[in-house]
Amino acid sequence: MSLREIQLRTLSGESATLGELAGDRAVLVVNVASRCGLTPQYAGLVRLQERYGERGFTVVGVPCNQFAGQEPGSAEQIQQFCAATYGVDFPLLEKAEVNGAGRHPLYQELTAVPDAEGEAGDVQWNFEKFLIGRDGEVVARFRPRTEPEDPAVTEAIEKAVA
């Protein structure tokens, strides 16, 4: 099964796949949280969506409460926070586990991919980023402290949408 076929649920509870959410677009999958020191990265994610959206790109946010309980809210609270605080208009999925025995099948696949230093395995914290190319393959992994608009991220996106 490809990454684009894994069953997901949107924040509003609808069944979907990455293929249905993004079509053949490049996708940046990011585990997000509303009460994290890295939460301001939402602003950069929104700007990436604005900058590359028309070129065949989308961000997909995956709320996760596994890191110090930093995403405790309900789906409605998460949606309200993201829209009101950062103007998020990219797809958000339901809350999911990204590590451990309850790891979502999407993250079972994503965490097998190494980062630039060759390290695969568990997501380190909120706002870890995985760039999936139009072909459905992971082309890059960026650790949480890498800002969304870091040159390494934007260069990878540029290649993915070319």
Secondary structure, DSSP 8 states (H G I E B T S, - for coil): --GGGS-EEBTTS-EE-HHHHHTTSEEEEEEE-SSSTTTTHHHHHHHHHHHHGGGTEEEEEEE--TTTT---S-HHHHHHHIIIII---S-BB-----SSTT--HHHHHHTTS--TTS--SS--STT-EEEE-TTS-EEEEE-TTS-TT-HHHHHHHHHHH-
